Amino acid sequence: MFKKEALIEQEGISASTGENIGYELGAKFVKDYCDKYNEAGAHFVGRNIIEEILAQPGCIGIKIFKALNEKGEKTYVLTGVDQQGLEILEITTVSPDGSIINKEGIVADRNPQKEWFDSVFISNKL
């Protein structure tokens, strides 16, 4: 492994970042947040846009930003991330005629419900 790759992995930026923490710990994390901030909710993001983000050249993961939309409502903004931990904001591709073009990377939001779900961690286990 190159020194640069080791540094990136040490900082937590790699395709293997993240793990399954299970229902109990996940529910505890959500409850602890709700208790501390007196706030609950979730934001849904569909599979298609997640797959589009991950399919971008060089994308190793997704960065999720807390944000406010045009109406001042809570939302998230998602971007692809490269191996250096940088947001993928521009992609170089080959057009159908063979020319090289630059296009914008995907910066995603727009839940069709346009709102947070006012709920706590819901599961069929309850």
C-alpha positions, 0 to 999 in steps of 0.5 A: 500500500502506498503511503498516500493510500495508508494516510487516506485509510487512516483518516477514514476515507476509503471504500470500506468506511462504515459498518453494520452496527445492528438494530439495537445500537442503531436504535440507541444512537437515534434515541440518544440524538433525540434525547439530547437535541429534542428532535427526531426525524429521518430523510429518505434517499432512493436507490437510483440516485445513490447508484448514480452517485456511486457510478461516477468515475473515481467515486468511493463513497458518499458524503452527506451534508446537513442542509437547509433548502430554499424554504429554510427546511432541513434536508441533506445534500449528497455528493460522491467522494473520490479517494482523496476525500474530495467531493466529485463536482466535475466529471471528465467523460467521452461524448458519443462523438468521441470528444472529451467533455467536462460535466457537473458531478451529481449533487443530490437532494429533492426527496419527492416528499420534500420533508423529513419524516417526523418519526423515530427509528422504526422497524418491523422488530417493534 
